[in-house]
Amino acid sequence: QVQLVESGGGLVQPGGSLRLSCAASISIFSFKSMGWYRQAPGRERELVAVIDSGGSTNYADSVKGRFTISNDNAKNTVYLRMNSLKPEDAAVYYCKAVQVVFGHDYNYWGQGTQVTVSS
């Protein structure tokens, strides 16, 4: 069973920075892609950033230029560096990994980590 464990959330002031980590229980080479999603109260879960097995990245327009997704294959970990945080970035952030097995995509989710942006 694949497990994803997020960490790094917390309370930060507007304009501040945080780095989220998502540690996988297996080699991240096993995944087609890994990404970060977020869900604020009363809103649907939305894509924040994704990185595929080739290292290509994609970002939501709302975070472009402020957030950076990266990975460390040796540590089986994906990171989300968040700079210039705004109150609207506050949400529970979830890590997602997509694994292809016999041609089918399997999605795995972490438990989420809370990010609060407030003065």
NUROFI-268200 format. One line per field, with one value per residue (C-alpha): residue number from 1; residue in one letter; x, y, z. Coordinates in steps of 0.001 Angstrom, whole numbers, plus 500000, padded with zeros to 6 digits. Example, Ala and Ser with C-alpha at 12.3 -4.5 7.8 and 13.67 -1.06 7.14 Angstrom:
<recs>
nr = (1 2)
rest = (a s)
x = (512300 513670)
y = (495500 498940)
z = (507800 507140)
</recs>
This chain:
<recs>
nr = (1 2 3 4 5 6 7 8 9 10 11 12 13 14 15 16 17 18 19 20 21 22 23 24 25 26 27 28 29 30 31 32 33 34 35 36 37 38 39 40 41 42 43 44 45 46 47 48 49 50 51 52 53 54 55 56 57 58 59 60 61 62 63 64 65 66 67 68 69 70 71 72 73 74 75 76 77 78 79 80 81 82 83 84 85 86 87 88 89 90 91 92 93 94 95 96 97 98 99 100 101 102 103 104 105 106 107 108 109 110 111 112 113 114 115 116 117 118 119)
rest = (q v q l v e s g g g l v q p g g s l r l s c a a s i s i f s f k s m g w y r q a p g r e r e l v a v i d s g g s t n y a d s v k g r f t i s n d n a k n t v y l r m n s l k p e d a a v y y c k a v q v v f g h d y n y w g q g t q v t v s s)
x = (500000 501414 501529 502080 502864 502716 504404 505445 502124 501461 500615 502409 501887 500937 504039 505732 507005 506528 507882 505634 507027 505389 507266 506300 506609 507985 510330 508825 510161 507111 504758 503662 503233 503012 501229 499875 496216 494445 490978 489665 486456 483390 485436 486344 489776 491959 495256 498141 501165 502208 505493 505686 508219 510175 510459 507964 505909 502582 501032 497698 497626 497021 500372 502637 505763 505215 505166 507734 507301 510384 511421 514263 514391 516901 514502 511335 509975 508201 508285 506169 507969 505452 506589 504686 501786 498396 495358 493624 496335 495051 493742 494445 497151 497138 499791 498697 500620 499525 500788 500139 499456 498622 497592 495310 495925 495787 495602 497043 496445 498100 496206 496708 498515 496911 498279 496965 497906 496969 498407)
y = (500000 503357 505948 509667 511755 515538 517922 521536 523297 525910 529514 532181 535895 537323 537652 534821 531468 527806 524594 521572 518060 514871 511689 508555 505022 503802 505183 508203 506792 504511 507409 508961 512248 513806 516959 519277 520143 522341 522674 525675 525530 525518 525123 522248 520706 522336 521630 523767 522243 518980 517427 514448 511666 513626 516630 518807 521040 522772 525349 526907 530468 531762 530470 530913 532807 532264 528492 525931 522178 519975 516480 514644 511139 509956 510905 509844 513279 516022 519585 522672 525893 528660 532282 535546 533781 535441 534905 533219 530533 529269 525734 522124 521035 517476 515491 513209 510547 508787 505295 503421 499718 497587 500696 502076 505153 504707 507811 508012 510867 512032 513060 516772 519541 522816 526112 529237 532682 535387 538386)
z = (500000 498972 501709 501343 504391 504188 506567 506792 507137 509745 510442 508458 507980 504588 502476 504311 503076 503832 502390 502308 502050 500835 501669 499770 501107 497793 495188 493474 490228 490510 489867 486609 488404 491817 492740 495340 495684 498160 499575 501428 503496 501273 498115 495874 495919 493286 491615 492823 491130 489514 488447 486130 485894 483316 485604 483751 485985 485789 488088 488772 487462 490970 492232 489207 490103 493825 494308 493159 493068 493155 494046 495688 494280 496855 499649 497817 498594 496707 497936 497473 498188 498761 498754 499024 500664 500580 502809 499879 499877 503215 502841 503589 501167 499911 498120 495307 493430 490259 489578 486359 486841 483805 481923 484648 486740 490497 492645 496130 498539 501689 504798 504202 506018 507095 505850 507548 506274 508707 510477)
</recs>
